[in-house]
Amino acid sequence: MLDATNRSGGTATAPPRASAAQLTAVVPAAVSSAGLTARCARFLLSPWSRLSLLVVLLASAASTMLLLEPQNLLTDGLPPQLGGAAAVVAYAVAYGVCTVAFVPRPILNLAAGALFGSQWGLGAALGGTVLGAGLAFCLGRALGQDALRPLLRGRWLKAADNQLSRHGFRSMLAARLFPGVPFAASNYCAAVSRMGLLPFLLATGLGSVPNTAAYVVAGARASTPTSPAFLISLACITVPGLLGAVVAWRKRHRLRAR
């Protein structure tokens, strides 16, 4: 058997080996890099970093909606390439995204009625309402709950959180039926509480029917403002709003009296 000298025609040289000093210098550098990565990950996943991300996302979405001006749907309608069931589904998805970006639901409901009529418009508006509420709930739960729950220290905040956490379905159902409760605020309040997603979505779907239907019918019959359907829908919008304002005023007066 030929040795390494005979095969290569010369003396074989062994590959250089790292010295002990070099090895001891590499190990702390690797440990330091891993520690830095772990600290960065902890910072990015911390409650306040996630809350900051939520604020940035919502502010960006709201700014985008201001530029796109979705209220133009009332006058311009949908793009001509959309039609039939595809248009209804597309509008429901756009509706949901717009509510997350704080576009007022009355405008979207009126547009749904004007574009699709009473029946299809109500389906698109309710689908968009549930979708938008679910998106806001999931965003608030994933990015905001851990940072905001420790801040629930006041008596009224604790009472509201306890009500939503223990009696989520009926509390959210009442909030949807009551016209004075802002849609976005109720979404994120429910997300910060310990309310489940399924009761939240069911209460949103059921509680949003009366108010949504009134606006959709008003949008569908806007061309005939003297028709009974338009007048009834207008009354269904105005009367609950006035009742809500009276109840809110009386509650405020009682709180001041205390």
Contacts in CASP RR format, 6 or more apart in sequence:
PFRMAT RR
TARGET T0000
AUTHOR 0000-0000-0000
METHOD contacts of the structure
MODEL  1
MLDATNRSGGTATAPPRASAAQLTAVVPAAVSSAGLTARCARFLLSPWSR
LSLLVVLLASAASTMLLLEPQNLLTDGLPPQLGGAAAVVAYAVAYGVCTV
AFVPRPILNLAAGALFGSQWGLGAALGGTVLGAGLAFCLGRALGQDALRP
LLRGRWLKAADNQLSRHGFRSMLAARLFPGVPFAASNYCAAVSRMGLLPF
LLATGLGSVPNTAAYVVAGARASTPTSPAFLISLACITVPGLLGAVVAWR
KRHRLRAR
4 12 0 8 1.000
5 11 0 8 1.000
5 12 0 8 1.000
43 49 0 8 1.000
47 144 0 8 1.000
47 146 0 8 1.000
47 147 0 8 1.000
48 147 0 8 1.000
50 142 0 8 1.000
50 143 0 8 1.000
50 144 0 8 1.000
50 146 0 8 1.000
50 147 0 8 1.000
51 143 0 8 1.000
51 144 0 8 1.000
51 147 0 8 1.000
51 148 0 8 1.000
53 143 0 8 1.000
54 139 0 8 1.000
54 140 0 8 1.000
54 143 0 8 1.000
54 144 0 8 1.000
57 139 0 8 1.000
57 143 0 8 1.000
58 100 0 8 1.000
58 101 0 8 1.000
58 102 0 8 1.000
58 139 0 8 1.000
61 97 0 8 1.000
61 100 0 8 1.000
61 101 0 8 1.000
61 102 0 8 1.000
62 101 0 8 1.000
62 102 0 8 1.000
64 101 0 8 1.000
65 98 0 8 1.000
65 101 0 8 1.000
65 102 0 8 1.000
65 103 0 8 1.000
70 94 0 8 1.000
70 98 0 8 1.000
70 103 0 8 1.000
70 107 0 8 1.000
70 108 0 8 1.000
70 111 0 8 1.000
71 107 0 8 1.000
71 111 0 8 1.000
73 111 0 8 1.000
73 114 0 8 1.000
73 115 0 8 1.000
74 107 0 8 1.000
74 110 0 8 1.000
74 111 0 8 1.000
74 114 0 8 1.000
77 111 0 8 1.000
77 114 0 8 1.000
77 115 0 8 1.000
78 87 0 8 1.000
78 90 0 8 1.000
78 91 0 8 1.000
78 115 0 8 1.000
82 90 0 8 1.000
87 115 0 8 1.000
87 116 0 8 1.000
88 116 0 8 1.000
88 120 0 8 1.000
88 121 0 8 1.000
88 123 0 8 1.000
88 124 0 8 1.000
89 124 0 8 1.000
91 112 0 8 1.000
91 115 0 8 1.000
91 116 0 8 1.000
91 124 0 8 1.000
92 123 0 8 1.000
92 124 0 8 1.000
92 125 0 8 1.000
92 127 0 8 1.000
92 128 0 8 1.000
92 131 0 8 1.000
93 128 0 8 1.000
93 131 0 8 1.000
95 108 0 8 1.000
95 112 0 8 1.000
95 124 0 8 1.000
95 125 0 8 1.000
95 127 0 8 1.000
95 128 0 8 1.000
95 129 0 8 1.000
95 131 0 8 1.000
95 132 0 8 1.000
96 127 0 8 1.000
96 128 0 8 1.000
96 129 0 8 1.000
96 131 0 8 1.000
96 132 0 8 1.000
96 135 0 8 1.000
97 132 0 8 1.000
97 135 0 8 1.000
98 108 0 8 1.000
99 105 0 8 1.000
99 108 0 8 1.000
99 128 0 8 1.000
99 129 0 8 1.000
99 132 0 8 1.000
99 133 0 8 1.000
99 136 0 8 1.000
99 183 0 8 1.000
99 184 0 8 1.000
100 132 0 8 1.000
100 135 0 8 1.000
100 136 0 8 1.000
100 139 0 8 1.000
100 184 0 8 1.000
102 184 0 8 1.000
105 129 0 8 1.000
105 183 0 8 1.000
105 212 0 8 1.000
105 215 0 8 1.000
106 215 0 8 1.000
108 125 0 8 1.000
109 125 0 8 1.000
109 212 0 8 1.000
109 215 0 8 1.000
109 216 0 8 1.000
109 219 0 8 1.000
110 215 0 8 1.000
110 216 0 8 1.000
110 218 0 8 1.000
110 219 0 8 1.000
110 222 0 8 1.000
111 219 0 8 1.000
112 121 0 8 1.000
112 122 0 8 1.000
112 123 0 8 1.000
112 124 0 8 1.000
112 125 0 8 1.000
112 216 0 8 1.000
112 219 0 8 1.000
113 121 0 8 1.000
113 122 0 8 1.000
113 125 0 8 1.000
113 215 0 8 1.000
113 216 0 8 1.000
113 217 0 8 1.000
113 219 0 8 1.000
113 220 0 8 1.000
114 219 0 8 1.000
114 220 0 8 1.000
114 222 0 8 1.000
115 121 0 8 1.000
116 124 0 8 1.000
116 220 0 8 1.000
117 216 0 8 1.000
117 219 0 8 1.000
117 220 0 8 1.000
118 216 0 8 1.000
118 217 0 8 1.000
118 220 0 8 1.000
118 221 0 8 1.000
118 229 0 8 1.000
121 216 0 8 1.000
121 220 0 8 1.000
122 212 0 8 1.000
122 213 0 8 1.000
122 216 0 8 1.000
125 212 0 8 1.000
125 215 0 8 1.000
125 216 0 8 1.000
126 205 0 8 1.000
126 208 0 8 1.000
126 209 0 8 1.000
126 212 0 8 1.000
129 183 0 8 1.000
129 204 0 8 1.000
129 205 0 8 1.000
129 208 0 8 1.000
129 212 0 8 1.000
130 201 0 8 1.000
130 204 0 8 1.000
130 205 0 8 1.000
130 208 0 8 1.000
132 187 0 8 1.000
133 183 0 8 1.000
133 187 0 8 1.000
133 200 0 8 1.000
133 201 0 8 1.000
133 204 0 8 1.000
134 187 0 8 1.000
134 197 0 8 1.000
134 200 0 8 1.000
134 201 0 8 1.000
134 204 0 8 1.000
136 184 0 8 1.000
136 187 0 8 1.000
136 188 0 8 1.000
136 191 0 8 1.000
137 187 0 8 1.000
137 188 0 8 1.000
137 190 0 8 1.000
137 191 0 8 1.000
137 197 0 8 1.000
137 200 0 8 1.000
137 201 0 8 1.000
138 191 0 8 1.000
138 197 0 8 1.000
139 191 0 8 1.000
140 187 0 8 1.000
140 188 0 8 1.000
140 191 0 8 1.000
140 192 0 8 1.000
141 191 0 8 1.000
141 192 0 8 1.000
141 197 0 8 1.000
144 191 0 8 1.000
144 192 0 8 1.000
145 191 0 8 1.000
145 192 0 8 1.000
148 192 0 8 1.000
149 161 0 8 1.000
149 192 0 8 1.000
151 157 0 8 1.000
152 158 0 8 1.000
152 161 0 8 1.000
152 192 0 8 1.000
160 189 0 8 1.000
160 193 0 8 1.000
161 192 0 8 1.000
161 193 0 8 1.000
161 194 0 8 1.000
163 171 0 8 1.000
164 171 0 8 1.000
164 172 0 8 1.000
164 189 0 8 1.000
164 190 0 8 1.000
164 193 0 8 1.000
164 194 0 8 1.000
164 195 0 8 1.000
165 193 0 8 1.000
165 194 0 8 1.000
165 195 0 8 1.000
168 190 0 8 1.000
168 193 0 8 1.000
168 195 0 8 1.000
168 196 0 8 1.000
168 199 0 8 1.000
168 200 0 8 1.000
168 203 0 8 1.000
169 199 0 8 1.000
169 200 0 8 1.000
169 202 0 8 1.000
169 203 0 8 1.000
170 203 0 8 1.000
171 195 0 8 1.000
171 203 0 8 1.000
172 186 0 8 1.000
172 190 0 8 1.000
172 195 0 8 1.000
172 199 0 8 1.000
172 200 0 8 1.000
172 203 0 8 1.000
172 204 0 8 1.000
173 203 0 8 1.000
173 206 0 8 1.000
173 207 0 8 1.000
175 181 0 8 1.000
175 186 0 8 1.000
175 203 0 8 1.000
176 186 0 8 1.000
176 203 0 8 1.000
176 204 0 8 1.000
176 205 0 8 1.000
176 206 0 8 1.000
176 207 0 8 1.000
176 208 0 8 1.000
176 211 0 8 1.000
177 207 0 8 1.000
177 210 0 8 1.000
177 211 0 8 1.000
178 244 0 8 1.000
178 247 0 8 1.000
179 211 0 8 1.000
179 240 0 8 1.000
179 241 0 8 1.000
179 243 0 8 1.000
179 244 0 8 1.000
180 241 0 8 1.000
180 244 0 8 1.000
180 245 0 8 1.000
180 248 0 8 1.000
190 200 0 8 1.000
210 236 0 8 1.000
210 240 0 8 1.000
211 236 0 8 1.000
211 237 0 8 1.000
211 240 0 8 1.000
213 233 0 8 1.000
213 236 0 8 1.000
214 233 0 8 1.000
214 234 0 8 1.000
214 236 0 8 1.000
214 237 0 8 1.000
215 233 0 8 1.000
215 237 0 8 1.000
217 229 0 8 1.000
217 230 0 8 1.000
217 232 0 8 1.000
217 233 0 8 1.000
218 230 0 8 1.000
218 233 0 8 1.000
218 234 0 8 1.000
218 237 0 8 1.000
219 233 0 8 1.000
220 229 0 8 1.000
221 227 0 8 1.000
221 229 0 8 1.000
221 230 0 8 1.000
221 233 0 8 1.000
222 230 0 8 1.000
224 230 0 8 1.000
END
